[in-house]
Amino acid sequence: MSTPPPPPFDPELAASLALLGDQIPPSITPDLIGPMRAARADQAVEGDFTHEGHYTEHALTVKGHDGADVPLILWRPTWTDAPTGLLYWIHGGGMIVGTHRGSEIPELLAMAHSLGLAVASIGYRLAPEHPHPTPVEDCYSGLVHLTDPTAHPALDAARVIVGGASAGGGLAAATALLARDRGGPRLSAQLLVYPMLDDRNDTVSAHQMAGLGVWDRTSNDTGWSALLGEARGGPDVSPYAAPARATDLSNLPPAFLDVGSTETFRDEIVDYATRLWQAGGIAELHVWPGAFHGFDNFAPHAALSREAAAARLSWLHRTLGA
């Protein structure tokens, strides 16, 4: 059966996508991983990383599952000495690129300030040099460290949100699964921004968006193959690598999920939200019409981007009672 045509891009976002041109090709192949990392390393990360003095930045390290040092940044509030909740952020980048001190942090600090939260971001090790389970184990190690009251008495371990975008959203979902299954830290919520969930890469939306937008089916193959090697798409992939593989989605923290209607991840995210509901869970799902992957990052002033940011913040206020 032939693949139906994709939905149209939102006109405002389509104009932004055209301006990106060849800077962000839809199809990322393995040979581009090195150049992409080099290009990002040369780019200065701009923004106010104190949110007008409301936060101080602290560089930390945690021990990974193999004993290696993993970098972690904690932004502590300056406005209070009382214990505060925490937004624990996991950056995106398809499992192959990205940094824990990325351009999204200033906006996260602004959001966290309105919620009365500290912010932390984990520098998990990247594939293919560090395949599964290293990335998710790094993320889980950071969570355990930050919720240890002896190490961080100024953080309220009963009020912790794990969140991430794209690959970071998938790792956030996997970290929530690990915390449940290991009897680890009890999370208040999971903020899953267009998360990367399913290594099988064979949904209708994955086929519809081939060669289009940002992070198409070829890119997805590149990212998942870097993480899983020859196991990608096979029968034995762990749900802690690809959360869509989980057969039990019960007893997980409330989840926010969003995705664009014109991106590879659309169908797997809609399915994940559906299965959270079917398992008796709490989930809020937004499908942004005509939005491509990462739309709010590449076009932050577009109407849909502003609506998405407002929806995430509104959900966190309602979920946390803040």
C-alpha positions in Angstrom: 0.0 0.0 0.0 1.4 3.4 -0.9 2.1 6.0 1.7 -0.5 8.8 1.8 0.8 12.4 1.3 1.8 14.3 4.5 -0.3 17.0 6.1 0.7 20.5 5.0 3.1 22.6 7.1 1.7 25.5 9.0 2.4 28.5 6.6 4.4 30.5 9.2 6.5 27.5 10.2 7.0 26.6 6.5 8.5 30.0 5.9 10.9 29.4 8.9 11.8 26.0 7.5 12.6 27.5 4.1 15.0 30.0 5.8 16.8 27.1 7.5 17.7 25.8 4.1 20.7 23.5 4.1 21.6 24.4 7.6 19.3 21.6 9.0 19.0 18.9 6.3 16.0 16.6 6.9 18.2 13.5 6.4 21.1 13.0 8.7 23.4 10.1 7.8 26.2 8.6 10.0 28.9 10.5 8.1 27.4 13.8 9.3 27.7 13.1 13.0 31.3 14.4 13.3 30.7 17.6 11.2 27.5 18.3 13.2 29.3 18.0 16.5 32.2 20.2 15.2 29.8 22.8 14.0 27.9 22.9 17.3 31.2 23.1 19.2 32.1 26.2 17.3 28.8 28.0 18.0 28.6 30.2 21.0 25.6 29.4 23.3 24.0 32.7 24.0 21.4 33.7 26.6 21.0 34.7 30.2 21.9 31.6 32.3 21.0 33.3 35.5 17.5 34.5 34.6 18.3 38.1 35.7 20.1 36.9 38.8 17.4 34.6 40.0 19.7 31.5 39.6 23.4 30.6 40.2 25.0 28.0 38.1 26.9 25.1 39.7 29.0 22.5 37.7 28.8 19.1 39.3 29.7 15.5 38.4 28.0 12.2 39.1 29.2 8.6 38.8 27.8 6.7 35.9 26.9 3.0 36.1 30.4 2.2 35.0 32.1 4.5 37.4 32.9 7.3 34.9 32.3 10.9 35.8 29.3 12.4 34.1 28.8 16.2 34.0 25.8 17.8 35.6 24.8 21.4 35.9 22.5 22.6 38.7 20.9 26.1 38.7 20.0 27.0 42.3 17.5 29.7 43.1 18.8 32.8 44.7 15.4 34.1 45.9 14.9 31.5 48.7 16.8 29.3 51.2 13.8 26.9 51.5 13.9 23.6 49.7 12.6 23.8 46.2 11.4 21.3 43.7 13.4 20.5 40.6 13.0 20.4 36.8 15.5 17.7 35.8 16.2 18.3 32.1 17.6 15.9 29.5 18.8 17.5 26.2 17.9 16.5 22.7 20.1 15.7 19.7 19.0 12.3 18.3 21.2 10.4 20.8 24.3 11.6 18.8 24.8 15.3 19.4 23.8 18.0 21.9 25.0 19.5 25.2 23.6 19.9 28.6 24.2 23.6 28.5 22.2 24.3 25.4 20.3 27.2 24.1 17.0 26.1 25.6 18.3 26.6 29.2 17.4 30.3 29.5 13.8 29.6 28.6 13.7 26.7 31.0 15.0 28.9 33.8 12.2 31.4 33.1 9.6 28.7 33.2 11.1 27.1 36.3 11.2 30.5 38.1 7.4 30.9 37.6 7.0 27.5 39.1 9.4 28.0 42.0 11.8 25.3 40.8 15.5 24.7 40.6 16.8 23.4 37.2 19.4 20.7 36.5 20.7 19.3 33.2 22.7 16.1 32.7 25.5 15.7 30.2 24.8 12.1 29.3 27.3 10.4 27.1 26.4 10.2 23.4 26.1 7.3 20.9 27.7 5.7 19.0 30.7 5.9 21.3 28.5 5.2 24.2 25.6 2.9 23.2 22.7 1.8 25.3 22.5 1.5 28.3 25.0 4.2 29.0 22.9 7.3 28.0 19.8 6.3 30.1 22.0 5.0 33.0 23.7 8.4 33.0 20.4 10.1 33.2 19.2 7.8 36.0 22.4 8.3 38.0 21.9 12.1 37.8 18.3 11.7 39.1 19.3 9.5 42.0 22.1 12.0 42.9 19.9 15.0 42.9 17.2 13.4 45.0 19.6 12.3 47.7 18.8 14.6 50.6 22.3 14.3 52.1 23.8 15.6 48.9 21.2 18.2 48.1 19.2 19.2 51.1 18.0 22.4 49.3 16.1 20.3 46.8 12.7 18.9 47.6 12.9 15.3 46.4 9.1 15.0 46.6 8.6 17.6 43.9 10.7 16.5 40.9 9.8 16.7 37.2 11.8 14.9 34.6 11.7 16.5 31.2 13.4 16.5 27.8 12.9 17.3 24.1 13.3 14.8 21.2 16.0 12.3 22.2 15.9 13.9 25.7 12.2 13.3 25.8 12.7 9.7 25.1 15.4 9.4 27.7 13.1 11.2 30.2 10.4 8.6 29.5 12.9 5.8 29.9 14.2 7.4 33.2 10.7 7.4 34.5 10.3 3.7 33.6 13.6 2.9 35.4 12.6 4.9 38.5 9.4 3.0 38.7 10.9 -0.4 38.1 13.9 0.0 40.4 11.8 1.6 43.2 13.9 4.7 42.7 13.0 8.4 43.1 9.2 9.1 43.0 8.6 11.6 40.2 5.9 14.3 40.2 5.6 14.6 36.4 7.2 13.9 33.1 7.4 16.6 30.5 7.9 14.8 27.1 8.4 17.4 24.3 8.1 15.6 21.0 10.0 12.6 22.5 12.0 10.0 20.5 10.3 6.7 21.6 10.3 4.0 19.0 13.4 2.4 17.3 11.2 0.5 14.8 10.7 3.7 12.7 7.9 2.2 10.6 4.8 4.3 11.4 2.8 6.1 8.7 4.1 9.4 9.9 7.7 8.2 9.6 7.1 7.2 5.9 5.0 10.3 5.2 7.8 12.7 6.3 10.7 10.9 4.6 12.9 13.7 3.1 10.8 16.4 4.6 11.0 18.8 7.6 13.5 18.2 10.4 14.7 14.7 11.5 13.2 12.4 8.9 13.2 8.6 8.8 16.8 8.4 7.6 17.9 10.6 10.5 15.9 8.4 12.8 17.7 5.3 11.5 21.0 7.1 12.1 20.2 7.9 15.7 18.7 4.6 16.7 21.4 2.6 15.0 24.1 4.6 16.8 22.4 3.8 20.1 21.5 0.1 19.5 23.6 -1.1 16.7 22.3 -4.2 14.9 19.7 -4.7 17.5 17.7 -1.7 16.2 14.3 -2.7 15.1 14.7 -6.3 16.3 12.7 -8.2 18.9 15.0 -7.7 21.9 15.2 -4.0 22.3 14.8 -2.8 25.9 12.0 -0.4 26.9 14.7 1.6 28.7 16.3 2.2 25.3 13.0 2.7 23.4 10.1 3.4 25.8 7.5 2.5 23.1 8.7 -1.1 23.6 7.3 -1.1 27.2 4.3 -3.4 27.6 3.4 -2.0 31.0 2.8 1.8 31.2 1.0 1.7 34.6 2.0 3.6 37.7 4.0 6.2 35.9 3.9 9.9 36.8 1.5 12.3 35.0 2.8 13.0 31.5 2.7 15.9 29.1 3.4 14.9 25.5 3.4 17.1 22.4 4.3 16.6 18.8 3.8 18.2 15.4 1.4 16.7 12.9 4.1 17.0 10.2 7.0 15.1 11.9 8.3 11.6 12.0 7.4 11.0 15.7 3.7 11.9 15.4 2.2 8.4 15.4 4.5 6.9 18.0 3.8 9.7 20.4 0.0 9.5 19.9 0.2 5.8 20.5 2.3 6.2 23.7 -0.2 8.7 25.1 -3.1 6.4 24.2 -1.4 3.5 26.0 -0.8 5.6 29.1 -4.5 6.3 29.2 -5.3 2.7 28.6 -3.1 1.8 31.6 -5.0 4.1 33.8 -2.5 6.9 33.7 -2.7 10.7 33.5 -1.5 12.2 30.2 -2.1 15.4 28.3 -1.4 15.2 24.5 -1.1 18.1 22.1 -0.6 17.6 18.3 0.4 20.9 16.8 -1.1 21.2 13.3 1.5 21.7 10.6 4.4 21.8 13.0 7.7 20.1 12.1 10.1 18.5 14.6 11.7 21.1 16.9 9.5 23.9 15.5 9.6 25.9 18.8 13.4 25.8 18.9 13.9 26.9 15.3 10.9 29.4 15.2 10.4 30.5 18.8 8.3 33.5 17.8 5.8 31.7 15.6 2.2 31.5 16.9 2.3 27.7 17.3 5.6 27.9 19.2 4.2 30.4 21.6 1.0 28.3 22.1 3.1 25.2 22.7 5.2 27.0 25.4 2.1 28.3 27.1 0.5 24.8 27.1 3.5 23.2 28.7 3.7 25.9 31.4 -0.1 25.7 32.1 0.1 22.0 32.4 3.0 22.2 34.9 1.2 24.8 37.0 -1.9 22.6 37.1 0.0 19.4 37.7 2.2 20.8 40.5 -0.5 23.0 42.0 1.9 25.9 41.7 
